[in-house]
């Protein structure tokens, strides 16, 4: 068995704060979204995922988007 380390990758991300400013920043990031009456979601490579206040919307290295819970984001990413 061999061990591997994840390569350092720089991503773009916006934290959704359930306000117009963060929502507009997500739109500016280019994230597609599906809006419903009481919530919204984003299409991902794994299917449609709901976005909750506090979630980070990440634009991946190949232009894909996905939400990430704040605790996972903090454990995985740091500012550059």
Secondary structure, DSSP 8 states (H G I E B T S, - for coil): -----------EEEE--SSHHHHHHHHHHT---EE-SS-EEEEETTEEEE--TT-EEEE-TTS-EEEE-HHHHHHH----
